[in-house]
Amino acid sequence: MRVIVYVEGESDRDAMEALLKPLLEQKREMGISINFRPAFKGDRKKFILLDVPLRAANTILNDPHSIVAAMPDLYPKNKGFEHKTFEELEAGIVKIFNSALQRKHAGDDDRLRERFKVFCFKHELEALILAAEEALRQRLGIDHLEVTWQIPVENQDHDYDHTPKRIVKKLFEKYGQDYEETVDAPLILEKSDYRDIAEKCPQCFKPFVEFLESLQPENRSSQSG
């Protein structure tokens, strides 16, 4: 089985590979390949919302042993199409995917639709960093980390100053450092237990972890016919 998870950037890919390393290795030993792919052109969120559903339809139709997942940031809202909540984001992406299947005369096959999944970071990857309080404290090199953000961390909102990435950047600035997402996100999350992070991010990240944990080697005979 091959699972492709599209994320917005290289930092998202590297952070997910670092945080989920034990789970990814466990699934690899079961014959399940899970790969994170960053958007590679244009507006990265729009790429995930508008382009990935079309790519997913082609991939799933051409490879009966594949699953494709889209995992953009929820922030900023209304990019690509109107959405503010995860439910609205999911509905818009699935609509594009279903339309692609219909154009290929495959819209009536529920088995195909089941192999396309939608998740998101709420509101950004950095929500997971805020949930990784101990690893974040160590990275900042401080003795005590004062929590000034919403708990649970996924309760941040779309306001620019309240987004997880903005909060993380301000924390680094407070202690005389610059937040480099491609470096700091993987370094912080590799020192964290993905199960703990999932429990602290139950709204959107935990369902993604549960999806990965539920993956089982496929019964190839069920693909015939």
QUIRAPE-V41884 format. One record per pair of residues at least 4 apart in sequence whose ideal C-beta (glycine too) atoms are under 8 Angstrom apart, sorted by the first residue. I is the first residue (numbers start at 1). J is the second residue. D is the distance in Angstrom with one decimal. If there is no record, write none. Layout:
BEGIN
[[I,J,D] [I,J,D]]
END
This chain:
BEGIN
[[1,31,6.7] [1,32,4.7] [1,33,7.0] [1,65,5.5] [1,66,7.6] [1,67,7.0] [1,215,6.9] [1,217,6.6] [1,218,5.1] [2,33,5.0] [2,35,7.5] [2,63,6.7] [2,65,6.1] [2,66,4.7] [2,67,7.4] [3,32,6.6] [3,33,6.7] [3,34,4.5] [3,35,7.0] [3,66,7.4] [3,67,4.7] [3,68,7.8] [3,69,6.9] [3,212,7.9] [3,215,6.8] [4,35,5.6] [4,37,6.0] [4,59,6.8] [4,66,6.8] [4,67,7.4] [4,68,5.0] [4,69,7.1] [5,16,7.4] [5,34,6.8] [5,35,7.0] [5,36,4.9] [5,37,7.0] [5,68,8.0] [5,69,4.5] [5,71,5.6] [6,36,7.9] [6,37,5.3] [6,38,7.8] [6,39,6.9] [6,48,5.5] [6,52,4.7] [6,55,7.8] [6,68,7.3] [6,69,7.0] [6,70,5.3] [6,71,6.5] [6,72,8.0] [7,12,3.7] [7,13,5.6] [7,16,6.8] [7,36,5.6] [7,37,7.2] [7,38,5.7] [7,39,7.5] [7,48,7.4] [7,71,5.1] [7,72,7.4] [8,12,5.6] [8,38,6.6] [8,39,5.4] [8,44,4.2] [8,45,5.9] [8,47,7.8] [8,48,6.0] [8,72,5.7] [8,73,5.9] [9,13,7.2] [9,38,5.2] [9,39,7.0] [9,44,6.0] [9,181,7.6] [10,14,6.1] [10,38,5.0] [10,182,5.9] [11,15,5.9] [11,125,6.8] [11,181,4.1] [11,182,4.6] [11,185,5.0] [11,186,7.5] [12,16,6.2] [12,36,7.1] [12,38,6.5] [12,71,7.6] [12,121,7.4] [12,125,5.2] [12,185,7.9] [13,17,6.3] [13,36,4.1] [13,37,7.0] [13,38,5.0] [14,18,6.3] [14,182,6.6] [14,185,7.0] [14,186,4.4] [15,19,6.1] [15,125,5.9] [15,128,7.2] [15,185,4.0] [15,186,5.0] [15,189,5.0] [16,20,5.6] [16,36,5.1] [17,21,6.4] [17,24,6.8] [17,36,6.3] [17,186,7.5] [18,185,8.0] [18,186,4.1] [18,187,7.6] [18,189,5.0] [18,190,3.7] [19,128,6.9] [19,189,3.9] [19,190,6.7] [19,192,6.2] [19,194,5.0] [19,197,6.6] [20,24,5.2] [20,194,5.3] [20,209,7.7] [20,212,7.1] [21,25,6.2] [21,190,7.1] [22,26,6.3] [22,194,7.3] [23,27,6.4] [23,194,6.2] [23,209,7.5] [23,212,5.9] [23,213,6.8] [24,28,6.2] [24,34,5.4] [25,29,6.6] [26,30,6.9] [27,32,4.1] [27,33,7.9] [27,34,5.7] [27,212,6.9] [27,215,5.9] [28,32,6.7] [28,33,6.5] [28,34,7.6] [30,215,7.8] [30,216,7.4] [30,217,5.4] [31,217,5.0] [32,215,5.2] [32,216,7.9] [32,217,6.5] [34,212,6.6] [34,215,7.8] [38,44,7.5] [39,44,3.9] [39,45,7.8] [39,47,3.9] [39,48,5.8] [39,51,7.9] [39,52,8.0] [40,47,7.6] [41,47,6.3] [42,46,6.4] [42,47,5.7] [43,47,6.5] [43,79,7.3] [44,48,6.8] [45,49,6.2] [45,72,5.2] [45,73,6.3] [45,76,7.5] [45,79,5.1] [45,80,6.6] [46,50,5.3] [46,51,7.5] [46,79,6.2] [46,80,4.8] [47,51,4.8] [47,52,6.7] [48,52,5.0] [48,70,5.3] [48,71,7.4] [48,72,3.9] [48,93,8.0] [49,53,7.8] [49,70,7.5] [49,72,6.2] [49,79,7.2] [49,80,3.7] [49,81,6.9] [49,89,7.6] [49,92,6.8] [49,93,5.8] [49,96,7.7] [50,54,7.8] [50,80,5.4] [50,96,6.6] [51,55,6.2] [52,56,5.9] [52,68,7.5] [52,70,4.8] [52,93,7.6] [53,57,6.6] [53,70,6.9] [53,93,5.5] [53,94,7.6] [53,96,4.0] [53,97,3.8] [53,100,6.1] [53,116,7.3] [54,58,6.8] [54,96,7.0] [54,97,7.8] [54,100,5.1] [55,59,6.1] [55,68,7.4] [56,60,6.0] [56,68,3.8] [56,70,7.2] [56,97,5.9] [56,100,7.8] [56,116,4.9] [57,61,6.2] [57,97,5.9] [57,100,3.8] [57,101,5.4] [57,104,6.5] [57,106,7.8] [57,112,7.9] [57,116,7.7] [58,62,6.1] [58,100,7.9] [59,63,5.9] [59,66,5.4] [59,68,5.4] [60,66,5.9] [60,67,7.7] [60,68,6.1] [60,112,5.5] [60,115,5.0] [60,116,6.4] [61,101,7.9] [61,104,6.3] [61,106,6.2] [61,112,7.0] [64,223,4.9] [65,218,6.4] [65,220,7.7] [65,223,6.9] [66,115,6.9] [67,115,4.8] [67,116,7.6] [67,117,6.8] [67,215,7.9] [68,115,6.9] [68,116,5.5] [68,117,7.4] [69,116,7.5] [69,117,4.1] [69,118,7.1] [69,119,6.2] [69,208,7.9] [69,211,7.6] [70,93,5.6] [70,116,7.8] [70,117,7.4] [70,118,5.1] [70,119,7.3] [71,118,7.8] [71,119,4.6] [71,120,6.1] [71,121,6.9] [71,208,6.8] [72,89,7.3] [72,120,5.6] [72,121,7.5] [73,120,6.6] [73,121,5.0] [73,123,6.3] [73,124,4.7] [73,125,7.1] [74,83,8.0] [74,85,7.8] [74,86,6.1] [74,89,6.2] [74,120,4.8] [74,121,6.7] [74,122,4.9] [74,123,4.6] [74,124,7.7] [74,158,8.0] [74,204,7.4] [75,123,3.8] [75,124,5.5] [75,158,5.8] [75,163,5.3] [76,158,6.6] [77,83,6.2] [77,84,4.6] [77,158,4.9] [78,82,5.2] [78,83,6.2] [78,84,7.0] [80,92,7.2] [81,92,4.5] [82,88,7.0] [82,92,7.6] [83,88,3.8] [83,89,4.4] [83,91,8.0] [83,92,5.7] [84,88,6.1] [84,158,6.9] [85,89,7.0] [86,90,6.0] [86,120,5.5] [86,122,6.3] [86,203,7.4] [86,204,5.7] [87,91,6.3] [88,92,6.4] [89,93,6.5] [89,118,7.2] [89,120,5.9] [90,94,6.0] [90,118,4.4] [90,120,7.9] [91,95,6.2] [92,96,7.0] [93,97,6.5] [93,118,5.0] [94,98,6.1] [94,113,7.9] [94,116,7.4] [94,118,6.3] [95,99,6.4] [96,100,6.6] [97,101,6.7] [97,113,7.6] [97,116,5.3] [98,102,6.4] [98,107,6.2] [98,113,6.9] [99,103,6.5] [100,104,6.6] [101,106,4.6] [101,107,4.5] [101,109,7.4] [101,112,6.0] [101,113,7.2] [102,106,7.5] [102,107,3.6] [106,112,5.8] [109,113,7.3] [110,114,6.2] [111,115,7.0] [112,116,7.5] [117,211,6.3] [119,204,6.4] [119,205,8.0] [119,207,6.5] [119,208,4.3] [119,211,7.3] [120,204,5.4] [121,125,4.9] [121,127,6.2] [121,128,7.4] [121,204,6.8] [121,205,7.1] [122,127,6.2] [122,154,4.4] [122,156,8.0] [122,201,7.5] [122,203,5.7] [122,204,4.0] [122,205,7.5] [123,127,6.6] [123,154,7.7] [123,156,5.7] [123,157,7.5] [123,158,6.6] [123,163,5.5] [123,164,6.1] [124,163,5.9] [124,164,4.8] [124,165,4.8] [125,129,7.3] [125,164,7.5] [125,165,7.6] [125,181,7.6] [125,185,6.3] [126,130,6.4] [126,163,7.7] [126,164,3.7] [126,165,4.3] [126,167,7.2] [126,168,4.5] [126,181,7.7] [126,185,7.4] [127,131,6.5] [127,153,4.7] [127,154,5.6] [127,156,6.8] [127,164,4.2] [127,201,6.0] [127,205,7.4] [128,132,6.4] [128,153,7.9] [128,189,6.2] [128,192,7.9] [128,197,5.3] [128,201,6.3] [128,205,6.4] [129,136,5.8] [129,164,7.1] [129,168,5.5] [129,184,7.8] [129,185,6.3] [129,188,5.3] [129,189,6.9] [130,136,7.1] [130,149,5.7] [130,153,4.4] [130,164,5.6] [130,167,6.4] [130,168,6.7] [131,152,7.9] [131,153,5.0] [131,192,7.9] [131,196,7.8] [131,197,5.0] [131,200,3.9] [131,201,5.5] [132,136,5.4] [132,188,5.5] [132,189,6.1] [132,191,7.5] [132,192,4.1] [132,197,6.1] [133,137,6.2] [133,145,5.7] [133,147,6.9] [134,138,6.6] [134,191,8.0] [134,192,7.8] [135,139,6.4] [135,188,4.7] [135,189,7.2] [135,191,4.2] [135,192,5.0] [136,140,6.4] [136,145,6.4] [136,168,7.9] [136,171,7.5] [136,188,5.6] [137,142,5.8] [137,143,7.9] [137,144,7.4] [137,145,4.1] [138,191,7.0] [139,184,6.3] [139,187,6.3] [139,188,5.1] [140,145,7.1] [140,171,6.7] [140,172,7.0] [140,175,5.1] [140,177,7.0] [141,175,7.2] [142,175,6.2] [147,151,6.8] [148,167,7.8] [149,153,6.3] [149,156,6.6] [149,162,8.0] [149,164,7.7] [149,167,5.2] [150,155,4.0] [150,156,5.3] [150,162,7.9] [151,155,7.3] [152,200,6.1] [152,201,6.7] [152,202,6.6] [152,203,7.2] [153,164,6.6] [153,200,6.5] [153,201,6.3] [154,201,5.3] [154,202,7.5] [154,203,4.5] [154,204,6.1] [154,205,7.4] [156,162,5.2] [156,163,6.1] [156,164,5.6] [156,167,7.3] [157,162,5.2] [157,163,7.9] [158,162,7.9] [158,163,7.3] [159,163,7.2] [160,166,6.2] [161,166,5.7] [162,166,7.0] [162,167,7.2] [163,167,7.1] [164,168,6.3] [165,169,6.3] [165,181,7.5] [166,170,6.4] [167,171,6.5] [168,172,6.6] [168,179,5.5] [169,173,6.3] [169,179,4.8] [170,174,6.3] [171,175,7.0] [171,179,7.7] [172,177,4.4] [172,178,6.1] [172,179,4.0] [172,184,7.6] [173,177,7.2] [173,178,7.6] [173,179,7.9] [179,184,5.6] [180,184,5.4] [181,185,5.0] [182,186,7.7] [183,187,6.3] [184,188,5.9] [185,189,6.1] [186,190,5.8] [187,191,7.4] [188,192,6.9] [189,197,7.5] [192,196,6.5] [192,197,5.6] [193,197,7.0] [194,198,6.2] [194,209,6.2] [195,199,6.7] [195,209,7.4] [196,200,6.5] [197,201,6.0] [197,205,6.7] [198,202,7.3] [198,205,5.7] [198,206,4.2] [198,209,4.3] [198,210,7.7] [199,206,6.9] [201,205,3.7] [201,206,6.1] [202,206,4.6] [204,208,7.1] [205,209,6.5] [206,210,6.2] [207,211,6.4] [208,212,6.7] [209,213,6.2] [210,214,6.2] [211,215,7.3] [218,222,7.0] [218,223,7.0] [219,223,8.0] [220,224,7.7]]
END
